[in-house]
Amino acid sequence: MALQSMTGFARREGTSGRWRWAWELRSVNGKGLDLRLRLPPGLERMEADVRRLAGESFSRGNLQASLSVTADENRFEAVLNKEALAAVLAMREQLDGVIDPAPLKLDTLLLVRGIVEFRESEDGEEALAARDADIAAGLLAALSDLRAMREQEGSALARILLDHVTTIEGLTRTIELDPSRSPQEIAARLVAQVALLMDGMAALDRDRLHAEAALLATKADLREEIDRLKAHVAAARDLLVKGGPAGRRLDFLAQEFNRESNTICSKSNASAVTAAGIELKVVIDQFREQVQNLE
């Protein structure tokens, strides 16, 4: 599965008989999948299907979906009110011999309020079913378009994130190979520090002082942090290559990257290692910022 970003836009429109419809989908970042729908009156029944299809296509993102449906032409039909007509004819019989017995004409009946009503004609069940099927097909196409756009942006983000991971890997290697971390350098630095402390301080216990120095050297060792950074680099690279909904796991790894870099900076006793640690924190912040856009 390809990585997806959580931002995208898609629009699909079409016609079905005399009806014109249009789907518009917008997606932005979100902690989960939050779908907001806007459906025209009479088509609220589609909500369950829209939510189901969106859930099958996406796992995260604030998604807005709106549907507009309009008629290209208004068709009207004349409806005869038979009860009103019967009442008029019955009155005519009652007034027989009183009024002109001439036959009633259509234009006369049309002038009588309530005899004939004009209303917008309704489509038959088959036409409405065909329209709804076309609208449903349009939704599937719009969801596919939105997914394609999110995947395209996700691919671009993956390349950026892989570059960040490579940089993190390189800085980790720089810290690991720094001369200040060699046993000889550590030993020489401790000897110098102990000699400085012992100079003119005969009362200090030399054995105790060497033991404390060795303990400090152990606490300052960066081996564990370096090993964990290497493991996190491998895990992040694996997630980016495999794809799929990896945003939450990558965000967790970004936090772990940051924790290790903080520890390295706090333990560092060499300017070169501190500088690499600070640069590492900068790259990790950039990595985490981009990860927030991934599904």
LOMIDREN-973850 format. One record per residue (C-alpha): residue in one letter; z, x, y. Coordinates in steps of 0.05 Angstrom, whole numbers. Each point is the difference from the previous one (the first is absolute). Example, Ala and Ser with C-alpha at 12.3 -4.5 7.8 and 13.67 -1.06 7.14 Angstrom:
// residues 2
pt residu->A, z->156, x->246, y->-90 .
pt residu->S, z->-13, x->27, y->69 .
END
This chain:
// residues 295
pt residu->M, z->0, x->0, y->0 .
pt residu->A, z->-16, x->24, y->70 .
pt residu->L, z->53, x->8, y->53 .
pt residu->Q, z->1, x->-54, y->52 .
pt residu->S, z->23, x->1, y->72 .
pt residu->M, z->34, x->-63, y->24 .
pt residu->T, z->-46, x->-11, y->60 .
pt residu->G, z->-67, x->-36, y->-3 .
pt residu->F, z->-43, x->-57, y->23 .
pt residu->A, z->-51, x->-45, y->-34 .
pt residu->R, z->-41, x->-61, y->20 .
pt residu->R, z->-44, x->-44, y->-43 .
pt residu->E, z->-36, x->-63, y->23 .
pt residu->G, z->-52, x->-47, y->-28 .
pt residu->T, z->-24, x->-71, y->-5 .
pt residu->S, z->4, x->-55, y->-52 .
pt residu->G, z->-41, x->-62, y->14 .
pt residu->R, z->16, x->-21, y->71 .
pt residu->W, z->65, x->42, y->1 .
pt residu->R, z->9, x->69, y->29 .
pt residu->W, z->60, x->41, y->-21 .
pt residu->A, z->29, x->69, y->16 .
pt residu->W, z->56, x->42, y->-30 .
pt residu->E, z->33, x->54, y->42 .
pt residu->L, z->50, x->48, y->-32 .
pt residu->R, z->43, x->52, y->36 .
pt residu->S, z->48, x->49, y->-32 .
pt residu->V, z->52, x->47, y->31 .
pt residu->N, z->59, x->41, y->-26 .
pt residu->G, z->58, x->-36, y->-33 .
pt residu->K, z->58, x->14, y->-47 .
pt residu->G, z->-25, x->-52, y->-50 .
pt residu->L, z->-56, x->-50, y->-5 .
pt residu->D, z->8, x->-52, y->55 .
pt residu->L, z->-56, x->-51, y->4 .
pt residu->R, z->-8, x->-47, y->59 .
pt residu->L, z->-52, x->-55, y->-7 .
pt residu->R, z->-35, x->-45, y->49 .
pt residu->L, z->-39, x->-55, y->-35 .
pt residu->P, z->-35, x->-60, y->32 .
pt residu->P, z->28, x->-71, y->-12 .
pt residu->G, z->-20, x->-27, y->-67 .
pt residu->L, z->-7, x->68, y->-34 .
pt residu->E, z->75, x->17, y->-6 .
pt residu->R, z->-9, x->-7, y->-75 .
pt residu->M, z->-34, x->68, y->-1 .
pt residu->E, z->63, x->37, y->20 .
pt residu->A, z->25, x->13, y->-71 .
pt residu->D, z->-67, x->29, y->-22 .
pt residu->V, z->-4, x->44, y->63 .
pt residu->R, z->69, x->29, y->-12 .
pt residu->R, z->-15, x->12, y->-73 .
pt residu->L, z->-66, x->36, y->14 .
pt residu->A, z->31, x->42, y->56 .
pt residu->G, z->56, x->21, y->-47 .
pt residu->E, z->-50, x->22, y->-52 .
pt residu->S, z->-37, x->44, y->50 .
pt residu->F, z->58, x->30, y->40 .
pt residu->S, z->72, x->19, y->-10 .
pt residu->R, z->21, x->18, y->72 .
pt residu->G, z->-20, x->-17, y->71 .
pt residu->N, z->8, x->-55, y->51 .
pt residu->L, z->-62, x->-42, y->-13 .
pt residu->Q, z->-26, x->-55, y->45 .
pt residu->A, z->-53, x->-47, y->-28 .
pt residu->S, z->-32, x->-55, y->41 .
pt residu->L, z->-54, x->-50, y->-20 .
pt residu->S, z->-42, x->-41, y->48 .
pt residu->V, z->-44, x->-58, y->-23 .
pt residu->T, z->-46, x->-39, y->46 .
pt residu->A, z->-56, x->-51, y->-9 .
pt residu->D, z->-68, x->20, y->26 .
pt residu->E, z->-17, x->-72, y->15 .
pt residu->N, z->38, x->-65, y->7 .
pt residu->R, z->-27, x->-58, y->-40 .
pt residu->F, z->20, x->-71, y->15 .
pt residu->E, z->-5, x->-64, y->-40 .
pt residu->A, z->7, x->-73, y->18 .
pt residu->V, z->55, x->-37, y->-36 .
pt residu->L, z->-1, x->-76, y->-2 .
pt residu->N, z->66, x->-35, y->6 .
pt residu->K, z->-14, x->-58, y->-48 .
pt residu->E, z->65, x->-36, y->16 .
pt residu->A, z->-15, x->0, y->74 .
pt residu->L, z->-72, x->-24, y->-13 .
pt residu->A, z->26, x->-56, y->-45 .
pt residu->A, z->48, x->-21, y->55 .
pt residu->V, z->-57, x->-3, y->51 .
pt residu->L, z->-44, x->-41, y->-47 .
pt residu->A, z->57, x->-48, y->-15 .
pt residu->M, z->11, x->-11, y->75 .
pt residu->R, z->-74, x->-13, y->8 .
pt residu->E, z->3, x->-55, y->-52 .
pt residu->Q, z->60, x->-30, y->34 .
pt residu->L, z->-38, x->-2, y->65 .
pt residu->D, z->-62, x->-31, y->-31 .
pt residu->G, z->-29, x->-51, y->48 .
pt residu->V, z->39, x->30, y->57 .
pt residu->I, z->-38, x->65, y->9 .
pt residu->D, z->-72, x->20, y->-9 .
pt residu->P, z->-15, x->-2, y->-75 .
pt residu->A, z->-50, x->58, y->4 .
pt residu->P, z->8, x->53, y->-54 .
pt residu->L, z->44, x->59, y->18 .
pt residu->K, z->-38, x->64, y->15 .
pt residu->L, z->21, x->71, y->-17 .
pt residu->D, z->4, x->22, y->72 .
pt residu->T, z->46, x->-58, y->14 .
pt residu->L, z->45, x->19, y->-58 .
pt residu->L, z->2, x->72, y->23 .
pt residu->L, z->29, x->-24, y->66 .
pt residu->V, z->59, x->-33, y->-36 .
pt residu->R, z->56, x->50, y->-2 .
pt residu->G, z->24, x->17, y->-70 .
pt residu->I, z->-61, x->-26, y->-38 .
pt residu->V, z->-34, x->69, y->-7 .
pt residu->E, z->36, x->66, y->5 .
pt residu->F, z->-32, x->69, y->4 .
pt residu->R, z->36, x->59, y->-33 .
pt residu->E, z->-16, x->70, y->-24 .
pt residu->S, z->-28, x->-3, y->-69 .
pt residu->E, z->37, x->38, y->-55 .
pt residu->D, z->-32, x->46, y->-51 .
pt residu->G, z->1, x->-20, y->-72 .
pt residu->E, z->46, x->33, y->-51 .
pt residu->E, z->-56, x->44, y->-26 .
pt residu->A, z->-17, x->26, y->69 .
pt residu->L, z->73, x->15, y->16 .
pt residu->A, z->10, x->34, y->-68 .
pt residu->A, z->-61, x->44, y->13 .
pt residu->R, z->26, x->17, y->70 .
pt residu->D, z->69, x->19, y->-27 .
pt residu->A, z->-32, x->43, y->-54 .
pt residu->D, z->-41, x->37, y->52 .
pt residu->I, z->63, x->11, y->42 .
pt residu->A, z->37, x->27, y->-60 .
pt residu->A, z->-57, x->48, y->-16 .
pt residu->G, z->1, x->22, y->73 .
pt residu->L, z->74, x->16, y->-7 .
pt residu->L, z->-12, x->44, y->-60 .
pt residu->A, z->-54, x->37, y->38 .
pt residu->A, z->44, x->9, y->61 .
pt residu->L, z->57, x->27, y->-44 .
pt residu->S, z->-48, x->48, y->-32 .
pt residu->D, z->-25, x->24, y->68 .
pt residu->L, z->72, x->10, y->24 .
pt residu->R, z->18, x->39, y->-63 .
pt residu->A, z->-62, x->44, y->9 .
pt residu->M, z->20, x->15, y->72 .
pt residu->R, z->72, x->16, y->-20 .
pt residu->E, z->-24, x->45, y->-56 .
pt residu->Q, z->-48, x->36, y->46 .
pt residu->E, z->56, x->15, y->49 .
pt residu->G, z->46, x->16, y->-58 .
pt residu->S, z->-49, x->54, y->-24 .
pt residu->A, z->0, x->31, y->69 .
pt residu->L, z->76, x->-1, y->2 .
pt residu->A, z->2, x->32, y->-70 .
pt residu->R, z->-40, x->59, y->25 .
pt residu->I, z->46, x->9, y->60 .
pt residu->L, z->62, x->-5, y->-44 .
pt residu->L, z->-27, x->49, y->-51 .
pt residu->D, z->-12, x->50, y->56 .
pt residu->H, z->73, x->-10, y->21 .
pt residu->V, z->24, x->11, y->-71 .
pt residu->T, z->-41, x->64, y->-4 .
pt residu->T, z->31, x->24, y->65 .
pt residu->I, z->70, x->-16, y->-27 .
pt residu->E, z->-16, x->38, y->-63 .
pt residu->G, z->-24, x->60, y->40 .
pt residu->L, z->62, x->1, y->44 .
pt residu->T, z->45, x->-5, y->-61 .
pt residu->R, z->-36, x->60, y->-29 .
pt residu->T, z->9, x->37, y->66 .
pt residu->I, z->75, x->-13, y->-3 .
pt residu->E, z->3, x->20, y->-73 .
pt residu->L, z->-35, x->67, y->11 .
pt residu->D, z->36, x->18, y->65 .
pt residu->P, z->28, x->72, y->-7 .
pt residu->S, z->68, x->-24, y->23 .
pt residu->R, z->8, x->-37, y->-66 .
pt residu->S, z->-10, x->62, y->-45 .
pt residu->P, z->62, x->24, y->-37 .
pt residu->Q, z->-5, x->69, y->32 .
pt residu->E, z->-2, x->-30, y->70 .
pt residu->I, z->58, x->-47, y->-14 .
pt residu->A, z->41, x->57, y->-29 .
pt residu->A, z->-15, x->47, y->58 .
pt residu->R, z->19, x->-54, y->51 .
pt residu->L, z->65, x->-15, y->-36 .
pt residu->V, z->18, x->74, y->-5 .
pt residu->A, z->-11, x->8, y->75 .
pt residu->Q, z->41, x->-61, y->16 .
pt residu->V, z->58, x->22, y->-45 .
pt residu->A, z->-2, x->70, y->28 .
pt residu->L, z->3, x->-28, y->71 .
pt residu->L, z->60, x->-43, y->-17 .
pt residu->M, z->37, x->57, y->-37 .
pt residu->D, z->-9, x->49, y->56 .
pt residu->G, z->68, x->9, y->31 .
pt residu->M, z->31, x->-57, y->-40 .
pt residu->A, z->35, x->35, y->-58 .
pt residu->A, z->46, x->-59, y->-11 .
pt residu->L, z->-57, x->-43, y->-27 .
pt residu->D, z->-5, x->-6, y->-75 .
pt residu->R, z->-66, x->33, y->-18 .
pt residu->D, z->-7, x->-36, y->-67 .
pt residu->R, z->15, x->-67, y->32 .
pt residu->L, z->-49, x->14, y->55 .
pt residu->H, z->-55, x->17, y->-49 .
pt residu->A, z->15, x->-64, y->-39 .
pt residu->E, z->-5, x->-43, y->63 .
pt residu->A, z->-66, x->35, y->19 .
pt residu->A, z->-29, x->-14, y->-69 .
pt residu->L, z->21, x->-74, y->7 .
pt residu->L, z->-34, x->-5, y->67 .
pt residu->A, z->-63, x->31, y->-28 .
pt residu->T, z->-1, x->-51, y->-56 .
pt residu->K, z->8, x->-58, y->49 .
pt residu->A, z->-56, x->28, y->43 .
pt residu->D, z->-49, x->4, y->-58 .
pt residu->L, z->-61, x->-46, y->8 .
pt residu->R, z->-24, x->0, y->-72 .
pt residu->E, z->20, x->-72, y->-15 .
pt residu->E, z->-30, x->-27, y->64 .
pt residu->I, z->-65, x->37, y->-12 .
pt residu->D, z->-4, x->-25, y->-72 .
pt residu->R, z->12, x->-72, y->23 .
pt residu->L, z->-53, x->6, y->54 .
pt residu->K, z->-50, x->24, y->-52 .
pt residu->A, z->17, x->-59, y->-45 .
pt residu->H, z->-8, x->-49, y->58 .
pt residu->V, z->-67, x->31, y->19 .
pt residu->A, z->-25, x->-10, y->-71 .
pt residu->A, z->25, x->-72, y->-1 .
pt residu->A, z->-31, x->-17, y->67 .
pt residu->R, z->-67, x->30, y->-19 .
pt residu->D, z->1, x->-39, y->-66 .
pt residu->L, z->13, x->-66, y->36 .
pt residu->L, z->-55, x->13, y->51 .
pt residu->V, z->-51, x->16, y->-55 .
pt residu->K, z->19, x->-59, y->-45 .
pt residu->G, z->-2, x->-50, y->57 .
pt residu->G, z->25, x->-71, y->-3 .
pt residu->P, z->60, x->-28, y->39 .
pt residu->A, z->35, x->67, y->11 .
pt residu->G, z->26, x->-8, y->72 .
pt residu->R, z->73, x->-12, y->-18 .
pt residu->R, z->4, x->58, y->-49 .
pt residu->L, z->-34, x->47, y->49 .
pt residu->D, z->48, x->-22, y->55 .
pt residu->F, z->58, x->18, y->-47 .
pt residu->L, z->-31, x->68, y->-12 .
pt residu->A, z->-7, x->10, y->75 .
pt residu->Q, z->75, x->-11, y->6 .
pt residu->E, z->12, x->51, y->-55 .
pt residu->F, z->-46, x->50, y->34 .
pt residu->N, z->39, x->-9, y->63 .
pt residu->R, z->67, x->9, y->-35 .
pt residu->E, z->-21, x->66, y->-31 .
pt residu->S, z->-29, x->27, y->65 .
pt residu->N, z->65, x->-16, y->36 .
pt residu->T, z->40, x->37, y->-52 .
pt residu->I, z->-47, x->60, y->4 .
pt residu->C, z->8, x->4, y->76 .
pt residu->S, z->76, x->-5, y->-5 .
pt residu->K, z->4, x->54, y->-54 .
pt residu->S, z->-50, x->47, y->30 .
pt residu->N, z->24, x->68, y->23 .
pt residu->A, z->-69, x->27, y->19 .
pt residu->S, z->-42, x->-18, y->60 .
pt residu->A, z->-64, x->-3, y->-40 .
pt residu->V, z->30, x->-50, y->-50 .
pt residu->T, z->29, x->-42, y->57 .
pt residu->A, z->-68, x->-2, y->34 .
pt residu->A, z->-35, x->-21, y->-64 .
pt residu->G, z->54, x->-53, y->-11 .
pt residu->I, z->-10, x->-29, y->69 .
pt residu->E, z->-76, x->-2, y->-10 .
pt residu->L, z->13, x->-33, y->-67 .
pt residu->K, z->41, x->-55, y->34 .
pt residu->V, z->-58, x->-13, y->49 .
pt residu->V, z->-51, x->-8, y->-56 .
pt residu->I, z->48, x->-44, y->-40 .
pt residu->D, z->8, x->-46, y->61 .
pt residu->Q, z->-76, x->-6, y->5 .
pt residu->F, z->-4, x->-14, y->-74 .
pt residu->R, z->52, x->-55, y->3 .
pt residu->E, z->-32, x->-32, y->61 .
pt residu->Q, z->-67, x->-7, y->-36 .
pt residu->V, z->34, x->-24, y->-64 .
pt residu->Q, z->26, x->-61, y->39 .
pt residu->N, z->-72, x->-26, y->2 .
pt residu->L, z->-10, x->0, y->-75 .
pt residu->E, z->8, x->-60, y->-45 .
END
